[in-house]
Amino acid sequence: MYLPSGLKWIGAEVRQPMEGLGKPFPDFHRELLQVYSTGDGVVIVELKLQGTHQGDFMTPGGAVLPATGKRFDVPCCDVFKVKNRKVQAFHCYNMRSTWLDQLGASTDGN
């Protein structure tokens, strides 16, 4: 089951997710699986988040997970709201518990 990551970005904040993941995961990338457009400014992307844990990572629970060298491959769905050809909002739905498990972190709130 997919649960929302609880994170969303609006306006200028849309860049924050990628900027924040650059240090702990320098090879972070998205493998695009399918892209859908609703025709009314909503774009839905099925993808996988992938990379290698090479630096300190602040978990959603506020703990710091030191680099493990482990790779991750996590299913994800992103929803973009677009207006005048610019992203207005970005909502990320991924299996955060799977991501943390693959990095060797506890999923009990960290």
C-alpha positions as CSV (number, residue, x, y, z in Angstrom):
1,M,0.0,0.0,0.0
2,Y,1.3,3.5,-0.9
3,L,1.1,6.1,1.8
4,P,1.7,9.8,1.2
5,S,5.1,10.9,2.4
6,G,3.4,13.8,4.2
7,L,5.4,16.2,2.2
8,K,4.3,18.7,-0.4
9,W,5.9,21.7,-2.0
10,I,4.2,24.8,-3.4
11,G,5.6,27.6,-5.6
12,A,9.4,28.3,-5.1
13,E,9.6,25.4,-2.6
14,V,9.2,22.9,-5.5
15,R,13.1,22.7,-5.8
16,Q,13.7,21.8,-2.2
17,P,13.3,18.0,-2.5
18,M,16.0,17.6,-5.0
19,E,18.3,20.2,-3.4
20,G,18.0,18.4,0.0
21,L,18.8,15.0,-1.4
22,G,21.9,15.9,-3.3
23,K,24.4,15.4,-0.4
24,P,23.2,12.2,1.1
25,F,22.4,10.7,-2.3
26,P,24.7,12.3,-4.9
27,D,23.6,9.7,-7.6
28,F,19.8,10.2,-6.7
29,H,17.6,9.8,-9.8
30,R,14.1,9.0,-10.8
31,E,13.4,6.1,-13.2
32,L,10.2,7.3,-15.0
33,L,7.8,4.5,-15.7
34,Q,4.7,6.3,-17.0
35,V,3.5,9.9,-17.4
36,Y,-0.2,10.9,-17.5
37,S,-1.8,14.3,-18.1
38,T,-5.4,15.1,-17.1
39,G,-5.6,18.0,-19.5
40,D,-6.5,20.5,-16.8
41,G,-3.0,21.2,-15.5
42,V,-2.4,18.0,-13.5
43,V,0.5,15.7,-14.4
44,I,0.9,12.3,-12.7
45,V,4.1,10.4,-12.9
46,E,4.7,6.8,-11.9
47,L,8.4,6.2,-11.1
48,K,11.1,4.7,-9.0
49,L,13.4,6.7,-6.7
50,Q,16.9,5.3,-6.9
51,G,20.4,6.0,-5.6
52,T,23.1,5.2,-3.1
53,H,23.3,6.5,0.5
54,Q,26.7,8.3,0.7
55,G,26.1,11.1,3.3
56,D,24.2,11.9,6.4
57,F,20.4,11.8,5.8
58,M,17.9,13.5,8.1
59,T,15.0,11.0,8.4
60,P,11.4,12.2,8.6
61,G,11.4,11.5,12.4
62,G,14.4,14.0,12.8
63,A,17.1,11.4,13.3
64,V,20.3,11.5,11.3
65,L,21.2,8.3,9.5
66,P,24.9,8.2,8.7
67,A,26.0,7.0,5.2
68,T,25.4,3.3,4.8
69,G,26.6,2.8,1.2
70,K,23.4,1.0,0.5
71,R,21.4,1.4,-2.7
72,F,17.6,2.0,-2.7
73,D,14.9,1.5,-5.3
74,V,11.5,2.8,-4.1
75,P,8.2,2.9,-5.9
76,C,6.7,6.4,-6.1
77,C,3.9,8.5,-7.6
78,D,4.4,12.2,-8.1
79,V,1.5,14.7,-8.8
80,F,2.3,18.0,-10.3
81,K,-0.1,21.0,-10.6
82,V,1.0,23.1,-13.6
83,K,-0.2,26.5,-14.6
84,N,1.2,28.6,-17.5
85,R,3.8,25.9,-18.1
86,K,5.2,26.3,-14.6
87,V,5.0,23.8,-11.7
88,Q,2.8,25.4,-9.0
89,A,2.7,22.4,-6.6
90,F,4.4,19.0,-6.2
91,H,3.1,16.2,-4.1
92,C,5.2,13.1,-3.7
93,Y,3.7,9.7,-2.7
94,N,6.3,7.0,-2.0
95,M,6.8,4.0,0.2
96,R,8.9,5.8,2.8
97,S,9.1,2.7,5.0
98,T,10.5,0.7,2.1
99,W,13.1,3.5,1.5
100,L,14.2,3.5,5.1
101,D,14.3,-0.3,5.4
102,Q,16.5,-0.5,2.3
103,L,18.9,2.0,3.9
104,G,19.0,0.0,7.1
105,A,17.0,2.5,9.2
106,S,14.2,1.7,11.7
107,T,10.7,2.6,10.4
108,D,9.3,3.0,13.9
109,G,9.0,6.8,13.6
110,N,12.5,7.6,12.4
